[in-house]
């Protein structure tokens, strides 16, 4: 039923505007997709113009506070708007009008509400960002701006046409649904395909157009379907479609379920193709079996008589490669005329997901290049598919496995199809600069060509090798290694290989659990953790059965999680999150029936993962440190993310690298200290491995119920104390960092003490400590660790992202030039002469600043940039006294500081630059020597 609704929606919203060219909602009608187009596909994106990986914050230009993403002349049509980090206010101006016809918060683009009317339909946030595929034509011009955006990742696809094409400019809410489609009469064929044979699925005389092809296959095991090849030939020519069947249907790694506009896998083994298949004389489809098992196929075609003279022939070409450094993977290369309409991929990369940094690069007729911002961005995802598997009508990643290093995804170019006249090249980078060699790339490129052309014969892929989902800190447990503790007479457990499973299993084996009673049952799975912490517990399936409810607990303590269902469409089941101590435990997985249903079925357990929750890199978790409270009526508890209030937000800190996480404490927990009165203390002990200089910062939870404290290091107050009060906030903010300065520490244990202080209202409130940073300063004194007198300083963490910030972060101070008495304090380990480098960050809105050290001029820095970039820095030599020193900045705009590095060069007199670089100290020294010689 859902498939019928999607198809009806797509095929009944045609609004005839131009007989020669599908315009507006007509461009979404699959019936027009084979019609070869007059226009050109174009892309405006934030891709790094230098060809690097800094694919954010690049715009056509700025107009005051607004960033202009696109400003172009018509006639034309916007076909897709996407952003990974929508921010600010999106405005779209048509035909030179001063007032935008579309204006709304960018992050609301994927939400339609009565109070904020947006674009009608075809919007989504399932992939992690926002996407809008609704076509918006314009006759004379269009301008797309975002006000209040900083480092925006974006793509705006659009089509341009010759001046003779006349269109009606887009008006929100003005489009009306009309039209329909004659599907034709169904014709069914049932064939049995033994190993090494091929069988005909359809053989029709033209002119005609196949509107739909439905395939039902048996058996559905991955090893039975993987060797099948789908072939199609038109008008007696060599095959124009020759692709392994699973790769053709965007299911290259096995069982996936999705509904999209031109194809779907409604249930495993049941495949639907809605790409129109026109032909002039004859259309033939075949299924080739290059495996070892006999396969039965039932093919149903829906065809109509006739074909438009302007229609092309569907082509699909399969390519497989292991990535090579310096060279992209080629998806398609076509000579002649046609239009590109889609890409499907099966990618197997390495554990750090670096391969997903690659951009799509599309060259049309050797001169026009469409370049994106990242592999997952091309498929309408964001941040390495942070929302998990998803399926939309034009893009999706229905299968993400092995920590997302195995990706099956699709992108259909319908309204945004890419016409070419002579030559088309579609490449997919791996890594930011083709620097992720050794990854397996299997791709299918789809296009309509003016004439039938032969594509390379496909060789079905080999069975994938062993893979692991284990990442740093993960506990990874193969299902076949578990010794079960089944509960219930009707529960059967045994280890089997994966030859009959619809998904390949890690290690080739799985634990098969059959619940034979309609009431379900449970199975106990022993595991062991080497480290205490908060974990996300996930059950990975290689086979599933009827849908039923799954509940889980560890040693009898339930894992808080939403209700999950066990079915083949959900190969990864998040069982819940909770704190688990180091040692041996039993995870109990129970199958329970929904109301009116049954719980009998199968779980094919491939492996379990116990993944530490969202640890910020390089921090000491407060809940992992020994604590001691002093004072009357004090209380110290460890809170997990189950205790977070609704509406909690995360500060600038990012969880798990470059990916913004949901609102949760680092490691999934914090220490909450509730004092009884002013002066009560909580002391945490932390280790230091080696003697040296260290920068310290702490992450407090700020919110309406939290108060203030002083912070002491080894009993001494830190630079006047640290204020954790946030009683004016309406919601909790997690991860905010308080710099505690740089300090010389000896190897061994040290103490950080929180001493309760009164709020401005004279109250004593709890203090929540999330984590502590103790970072060696051998590479420099990081701005995010130095004490600052500036107000409103924001730590911008960019671990794992480009550019490579020192320490993974920089500090931004809005309008620093307008703050009198601002500055940074840093520590010199001993008295003497130093070479210092003050390294700024370059950011939009940054300013130019004169730098002074302890009140004396030291040079200039420039913080302004079109996008985030490393600054040039200023280097100078100066004499410092042991202990605290002060850097101050005079200028206008935002100050962005990355790091201050110190290199001791001796105990002599300073060389302080003044004016044009003449050292005042040398002038004084020469004068003294002259007087002595008289």
Residue, then its C-alpha position, 0 to 999 in steps of 0.5 A: x500500500x505504501x508503495x502505491x501511495x508513493x508512486x501515485x503521488x509522484x505520477x499524479x502531480x504533473x502540471x503541463x507548462x511547456x510541451x518541450x520541457x518538463x517544468x515544475x512538478x511535471x519534472x517529478x513525473x517519472x513518465x517524463x524521465x526518459x525525455x531527453x532535455x534541452x537544459x543544463x544541470x548545474x550545482x552551486x555548493x560549498x566545495x573547497x575551490x582549492x580542491x581540498x577538503x574544506x568544503x564549508x563556508x564558501x559562497x558566491x559572495x556576501x551581502x552584509x550579514x547574508x551569504x549568497x549561495x546562488x545568484x543566476x539568470x533564467x530561465x531555469x529551475x531550482x531542483x534540490x537544496x541540501x545542507x548538513x548544518x542548516x542555520x540562519x534564515x533561508x531566503x529565495x528571491x525570484x525574478x529580481x523581486x526585492x521580497x523573497x517568495x520563500x523565507x524561513x529558518x533554514x533548519x525548518x525547511x524539512x518541517x511543514x507547520x501551520x505557523x511556518x508555511x514552507x515548501x509543499x512536500x518533498x522535504x526531508x531530514x532523514x539523512x541528518x541534514x535537510x533536503x528539499x527536492x521540490x522544483x521551483x522554476x523561474x523565468x528571469x532570475x533566482x537568488x538563494x541567500x542565508x542570513x546568519x550562517x557561518x561554516x555552512x555546508x550546502x548544495x543547490x542543484x538547478x537547471x538552466x534553459x535556453x531563452x526560448x523556454x517559457x516557464x511560470x515562476x514558482x509561487x508557494x502553494x500555487x501548484x495543483x495536482x493533475x494528470x495520471x498514468x496508464x500503467x497498461x496490462x500486467x504480464x507475468x512470467x515464471x522461470x527457473x534459472x539453474x546454475x550457469x543458465x540464463x532465462x528470459x524475463x520479458x520479450x516485448x515488441x515495440x514501440x512500447x514503454x515498460x512502466x513497471x517491472x516487478x521481480x519476486x525471487x526465491x531463495x532469498x539467501x545472499x549467496x543465492x542472489x549475489x551471483x545473479x545478473x540482470x540484462x536488458x537489450x533494446x531494439x536488437x542491440x547488445x545489452x544496455x543494462x548488464x549489472x549484478x541484480x543486487x547492485x542494480x537494486x542498491x542492495x549490494x551487501x544484502x538484505x535492505x528494504x526501502x521505498x524510492x521513486x524509481x525502484x523499491x525493495x518492499x521486502x527482501x526478494x521482492x524488487x520493483x523497478x519504476x524507471x520507464x523502459x521505452x524501446x522502438x522495436x523490441x525490449x528483452x530482459x534476462x536473468x543470468x545465474x552465475x552461482x551454484x544454486x537454482x533460483x526461481x524468478x517471477x517477473x511481472x511487466x506493466x507496459x503501454x504501447x507507444x514511445x515518444x520520439x524524444x525518449x532515450x533508452x535506459x542504460x546501467x553500467x556496473x563498475x568495481x574497483x579497489x581504490x588507488x591513491x591519487x585516482x578517483x573511482x569512475x562510476x560512468x563514462x558515456x559517449x553520445x547524447x543522453x541524461x544521467x539519472x542515478x547512482x547506486x553504490x556498495x562501498x566498503x571502507x576502513x574503520x575511520x570513515x575517511x573514504x566518505x570524505x570523497x566528492x562526486x565530480x561530474x563532467x559534462x561535454x568536457x567543460x562543465x563540472x559539478x562538484x559536491x562536498x562529500x560522499x554522504x552529502x551526495x546521497x542526502x546524508x550528513x556527518x557520516x550518515x549520523x542518523x543511521x539507515x534511511x530511505x527517501x524518494x530520491x536518495x537514501x542509505x538503506x543499509x549501513x553496517x560494520x560501523x558504517x564502513x559498509x554502505x549501500x546507498x542510492x541517489x536518483x536524479x529525477x527533476x535534477x537529471x544531468x543532460x549531456x550532448x557528447x560526453x559524460x564522466x562521473x567520478x567519485x573521490x575516496x577521501x578528501x584528496x583520493x587518499x583512502x586507498x584500499x577501499x572496495x567501491x562497487x557502483x552502478x550508473x544509470x542514464x538514458x541514451x539517445x541510442x542503445x549502446x553496449x555496456x561492459x559485461x558484469x562479473x558478479x562480486x565475490x563474497x565479501x571477506x571477514x569484517x569487524x564492527x569494533x572501533x576504539x574502546x568497543x567491545x565486539x562479541x561474535x555471536x557464534x562465540x556466545x554460550x547461551x543460557x536459553x530460557x523457555x522450552x520452545x527456545x532453540x539456539x545453535x551456531x550456523x553458517x550464513x549460507x542461507x542468510x540474507x546478509x553476509x555475517x562477520x566471520x561467516x557464522x551466526x547464532x541462530x535463536x528460534x523462539x518457537x512459542x507464540x509467547x516468545x522467550x528469552x536468551x542469555x548472552x554472557x559477555x565481559x567488559x574490561x572497562x567500566x562506563x556508559x555503553x550503547x548496546x547494539x544487536x547486529x542481525x544477519x537474519x530475522x523473522x516475523x516482527x516482534x518486540x525485543x527487550x533487553x537487560x544486563x544482569x536483570x537491570x533493564x536497558x532504557x530504550x524505545x521499543x525495538x522490533x526484530x525484522x530483516x529490515x532492521x539489521x542493527x537493533x539498538x537495545x539501549x544505553x546504560x552504565x555497566x561496570x567492568x567484569x562479567x555480565x549476562x545480556x538477556x534478550x527477550x522476544x515478546x508479542x505485541x498486542x494481538x500478535x505473536x513472538x515466534x520467529x528467528x533472530x540470527x545474531x551476527x555479533x554484539x557491540x558495546x560501544x562507549x557513549x559519546x566520549x569527547x576525545x582526550x578528556x578524563x571522564x569525571x565519573x571515572x575519577x575517585x571522589x571525596x566530598x567534605x561538608x555536612x549534608x553533601x551528596x555525590x552521584x553519577x548521573x547518566x543521560x537518562x537523567x537529562x532534562x527534556x530540551x537539554x542542548x549541547x554546547x560547542x563541544x562535539x562528541x566523537x570527533x567531527x560529528x555533532x552529537x545529541x545532547x548527552x554528557x561525554x561518556x554518557x555520564x557526569x558527577x553531580x555534587x550537591x553541597x549543603x553550604x558554602x565552602x563544602x568541597x568535592x575533591x577529584x583525583x587525577x593522574x599525571x604520567x610525566x613531569x611537564x607543563x599541562x593545560x587544564x579545562x573543565x566541562x560543567x553543566x550549566x542550567x537553571x538548577x546549577x550554581x557556582x564553585x571555585x576550582x582549586x588545583x592541589x589546594x591552590x585557587x586557580x587564577x581567581x577561580x572558575x564560575x560554573x553558575x548559569x542560573x539565568x539559562x532556561x535549559x541545561x547546556x552540556x559540554x561548556x568548557x571552562x579554561x583553567x590555565x597552564x600549570x607545571x605538574x609532576x608525575x603522580x596523582x593530583x587533585x582538583x577541588x570544587x568548593x561551593x560558592x554562593x550564587x548571585x542570589x545567595x543560594x547554594x546549588x549543585x555543580x555538575x562536572x562532565x569531564x576534565x582535560x589535562x593536556x601536555x603543552x609541549x606543542x603549544x599552549x592551546x587557546x581553549x585551555x588558557x584563562x581569558x578575560x574576554x566575555x562570550x568566548x566560545x570554544x570551537x572544537x573541530x576534532x578530525x575535521x579540516x583544517x587541522x587545528x592545534x589541539x582540535x579546537x580554536x577559541x572565538x571571541x565575538x567583537x573582541x575589539x569592543x571589550x576593554x581589558x580582555x586578553x589571555x593568560x599563559x604560563x612560562x615554565x621558567x625565566x628566560x628568552x623565548x621564541x613565541x608564535x601566536x597562531x590565529x584562526x581565520x573565520x568569517x567575521x574575523x578582524x585584524x588585531x595588534x598583539x601585545x605581550x605584557x603590554x608591549x607591541x609584538x606584531x599583528x594577526x589577521x583573523x578574517x577569512x571567507x571560510x575557516x582556515x589556519x592563520x599565518x601567525x606572528x612570531x617574535x622573541x621576548x623575555x618572559x618571567x616564570x609564571x603568568x604572562x598576558x597577551x592582549x589584542x587591539x582591533x575590531x571584529x571577532x578574535x579567533x585564537x588557535x594556539x600560542x607556542x613557546x620555545x625557550x632559546x636561552x637566558x639572554x636579553x629579549x629581542x622585542x620587535x618595534x615598528x619596522x622590526x628594529x629591536x629597541x634592546x639592541x639600540x640600548x645595548x649599543x648606546x651603553x657600549x659607546x658611553x663605556x668606550x669614551 
